[in-house]
Amino acid sequence: MRKDQGFNIPETVRRVFLAEDSDGSSIVAREDVLQPSAFPGIGQLFTLWGTDNVIELPDSGNVPSFEGTFPPVGGFRIFMTRFAPNETALAGGNDMPENLKNIPSASDLHSSATVDCNMLLSGTLDCVMSDHSVVSLEAGDMIVLNGAEHAWQNNSAEEAVMLFFMTGAKRD
């Protein structure tokens, strides 16, 4: 079965927050337009949402602050990453948000105390495992990483876009 090449991903992302009014009805609490940041060795990173704490409801639509790429237990992160083809990956990264600076490059083997549920939205992308074997993904594929060491490589001539949801986990 041949898969489609995926979604048409815009240059910016519109983020809409729904919340509860004082009477319990749904309201649009805020709307933002998100710009990507350069992601060294990869391409671009959109920081969509995250927190280091359990969210309490009702919530007024505030954007919680968090530190670092990997959430603690009770926290989560949602990112979208544009993986440039290997030969054109950006070397910059000076515009990374302060709370995400000094993160490992996704193209280097790394692991974390997180469960990552990732869906490839467009293109093709290789997940390199610790033994250097490769799981190749196509648009529409989902991969779950339970703290496993891995790296990402875009070995195609086209951009690949992946949506990441990470939740903090206990590691023994």
Secondary structure, DSSP 8 states (H G I E B T S, - for coil): -----B----SSEEEEEEEE-TTS-EEEEEEEEE--EEETTTEEEEEEEEESS---SS--S------SSS--TT-EEEEEEEE--GGG-----TTS-GGGTT---TTS-B--SEEEEEEEEESEEEEEETTS-EEEEETT-EEEEES--EEEE--SSS-EEEEEEEEE----
